[in-house]
Amino acid sequence: KMGEEVRFEAMGQGYDLVNRLRPTHIVHLAGLEEGRGEHVDYGDTVDASPFATPGGKSAMMRRFESLLSMDQVFSSVGNQKEVQPQIVYVSSIEAGDQSGVTLKSGEAVGGSGANGNNPASVYGTTSLLKEVLASYYHTHHGVDSVGLRVPAMFGPYSRPGSLMHDLAERTIRNAAGHDVEGVPKYHHERDRYSLSSIFARREGADSGDREQMIHVFDVASAIVAAMQFKKDYRSPTIDPNGPTLLNLGSKLTASMSELTDRMEGYLPPHDTANDSPSQVEIPGSSNAVVANDRGLSIYDTERNRDLLGWTPKTPLHEGTKDMLAWHIFNSYPFGLPPSVPAQSTFQTILDDSSSTLSFHILPCASGCRWGGKMCVSSPWDHVIETTKYLTKYCPYVIYTVDLRPELVQLEKNSAPSQRKGWEDYFCKIAFVSSSSKLAQATYGYGINLDTFMDERNGSLKARNWIVVAVPGTFNSMPEDERLLPKLSPTNLFHDNVEKAMYVNHRRVILTTDQAMGVMQHMEMNARTAPEKKTIQDEKTKEDVDIWLPPHPYRHSVFFTNKFSFEEGFDTSSAKNLAKFVMANAGIAETRSIREQMQFYEQSGHLTRMNIQRSPNYQEFFQDNFFPYDFIRTSWLVHELKSEEGRTFRCEMYEEHSLWGNNEMEDMSMAFVLAKRKVKMQMGKMVDHQYAGREEWYAFLEPKEADDEDGITDGPVYLDYLEAAHKVTTDSKGHEFYVTFLPQNRKE
């Protein structure tokens, strides 16, 4: 909690973790690096140091902090008078061959003589210092521990900016395609993603040095085994006068170029891709034990098995696919654009590795997950064929959703247009429960769902609404199924539909003419030359001529209400946001809502606090603000033809599905908007290696002009003030943005 450390320090317990937390096991992972010199290219996590020259940064600060934290942990355990917790810490194989420390025999570790061919590395030396700390506390304070020397790791959870991470990112983006619509292109001309640039980050990578490799899941299982290890002094492999130290590893070896070839064997670049992943074994990448002094000895293998009951299980080919699957899912969590030809290749890798991925399963009908094992069926699957048929010739859809079993009639009707041809642009659909009184009255009581869904569903109307009956009710569906059509209608309508407008028929309704105005408001044609416009000066009330600059075609991918408040109201407070949403929905706070609110409050706090951000963020982003949008989605419009719009909808839908709080979707959506804005603000300033903000924030919310007259419960026509919007560009070269209808509210 905030301020808690100060209180414990005042009590003299600032670092006494054991007395405070009473753990039975402690695993110390601080200071774990990729090794081979990669830490010097630590991207946006270069550390501030009070000992550095002007600029306040030092690449050594992170190592110092890891050693300091380890000393604090061991000191706290040493002060414990009762049963001591089991301690496991992570070292590196570089402690054995790149520490530069002279052995008893007079030879330098890692080479011949004190000036051996393999010079000492910083990582090797700091890893050895960890082992020295463990030995010191064992000798002087009786603290026992288990140290694990870890070789190069591969698999999921690699650090952004590391060689492994960027090799995998390069592979999947090249496989998706350089010139394929909807695939981000920011990396294609970037030096960061060239092989020469990637290999230059790791010693020996460009010369083809073979390295011992171990899968990250095998390391995790070794840590769990070490947590359960009990020292048996009868074992000849146990040193009774010191802590236990084990060389982890496996017989897997490969060079970085071989690993690259292996990844591209599963995911070939777009210009050579076929529709099935290659299973070709890369020559030279055998599972042989390394022959040089960095290898894993038979003695180490047997000792690990005898002491821990542990041996590595993951073969190189399986681990490589797991690594690719994790990167695919993190880069494209909501699936690839339909324009990517190698869909089945990506899908096969995900299906093969689905058991190793951690993700929240969403309904397939949402269009927000890969197919196969990555999504599940839902009641909406029963009506997709019907709704696609109904909307085949409709550019626009107005729809409402009411799944209450007691529903008798739709409270508000969408009046048709008197203008010629306008009504033909719209399909108006009401999704209701098949168990509702309205569905029974419309299609007849005792309907047979097995035949009804295909034969009669969607053929009749209630007033001006086409009634589509969905199996299940509001009470029987979980939140992700109830909110699917509102937040992510991607797959519910035909591919010809351009925009879909959701309305809550119990609160607001639009005529066809009003809906057409909203649809037109979301588009703006390109301006090829400067254009003069006359406006009224707010102070002098005189007419003033201004020149509007040229711009490309613009379109909005999302449109809804946004409320503003009187001066002094804190819009960065998650508590205020939750109160606002609950008041609009007329619901009381529950434990789950409170947990969501507290999580958002803490997330905003950690983002704003300089101490919780890397120094690069601290230097460039000082605004102590987490900007929530107080939206009210009694109506909203989705742009269905935009890939950027689809991923935005899916991000909001996934966030709300994770919490599952009924009637609180506006809170979840506001958090996603705020998180994206903060990423944009940080990303555009944070580091020279990032050429543009598009890889941080591919979706830029505009600023709106103040509109004091925008006080209404439903949509109104607003003049589009282009100077008030700051936008970015989609894959077609069009500018896109989020649009809000400003509304005022007093608290």
Number of C-alpha atoms within 10 A of each C-alpha: 5 8 7 9 13 12 11 14 12 9 9 10 16 15 16 20 17 22 13 12 8 12 13 12 14 18 17 17 13 17 22 17 21 21 21 19 17 17 23 15 15 16 16 18 15 19 18 19 17 11 10 13 9 7 10 12 17 17 17 18 17 18 21 14 14 18 19 13 16 20 16 16 19 25 18 19 27 18 15 17 7 7 8 19 18 20 21 25 24 22 31 29 26 27 26 20 21 26 24 26 19 14 11 7 7 11 16 23 24 24 18 12 15 16 14 15 11 15 17 21 18 21 27 24 19 22 26 23 16 23 23 12 15 25 21 16 20 18 14 9 15 16 24 22 27 22 23 23 20 26 25 20 20 21 25 22 13 19 14 13 21 19 24 25 20 20 23 25 21 22 24 25 21 22 25 29 22 17 15 16 17 19 19 18 18 15 18 16 9 13 12 16 20 15 16 12 14 22 20 15 20 20 14 16 19 17 12 14 13 21 20 23 20 26 26 20 18 20 21 11 15 21 21 15 16 26 21 13 17 11 16 12 10 9 11 8 13 16 14 13 9 17 21 22 20 20 21 25 28 27 20 23 24 23 20 23 18 17 21 19 18 24 23 22 18 25 29 24 20 20 12 8 21 16 14 17 20 16 10 11 12 16 9 12 16 13 15 14 17 18 10 9 12 18 20 21 17 10 11 16 19 14 19 20 13 13 19 19 13 21 19 20 13 18 14 23 16 13 20 21 21 25 25 27 27 24 22 22 19 13 14 18 18 23 19 24 19 12 13 17 17 22 18 15 20 24 22 17 21 25 16 14 19 17 10 14 16 9 12 12 17 25 20 20 25 28 22 28 25 22 17 13 16 22 18 15 12 18 16 22 18 18 20 16 16 21 20 17 12 19 21 14 16 20 17 25 21 22 22 22 20 19 23 18 18 13 16 13 13 18 12 15 16 20 15 15 16 10 9 7 9 13 19 14 14 22 21 23 23 24 21 26 25 26 21 23 18 22 26 16 12 15 19 11 11 8 15 10 15 9 10 14 20 13 11 14 21 23 13 15 15 16 13 17 20 20 25 24 28 22 20 21 20 16 11 11 15 14 19 23 21 23 22 23 20 24 25 24 22 24 20 21 24 21 16 15 22 17 22 24 24 24 21 18 20 12 12 16 23 21 15 22 16 17 22 17 15 19 19 10 17 21 15 16 11 13 14 11 11 12 11 11 11 11 12 11 11 8 6 8 9 10 12 11 11 12 11 14 13 12 16 14 17 22 22 22 25 22 22 21 21 17 18 18 14 10 7 6 12 15 17 19 18 25 16 16 23 23 16 19 19 18 12 15 15 9 13 9 11 10 9 13 19 13 12 22 21 15 13 21 16 15 15 23 18 14 18 20 14 18 10 12 16 15 20 20 21 18 13 15 18 12 12 13 17 22 20 23 22 24 23 20 20 20 22 19 25 26 24 25 15 21 19 21 22 22 22 23 27 24 21 21 24 26 17 24 23 15 17 20 19 17 15 19 25 23 29 24 25 20 25 20 20 19 18 20 21 20 17 22 18 20 21 18 17 20 15 10 12 19 14 16 20 19 17 17 20 19 25 23 21 19 16 17 13 12 13 10 11 17 15 12 11 17 21 16 11 14 7 15 9 17 12 12 17 15 20 19 18 22 16 10 11 16 20 26 25 21 23 20 20 23 22 16 10 9 6
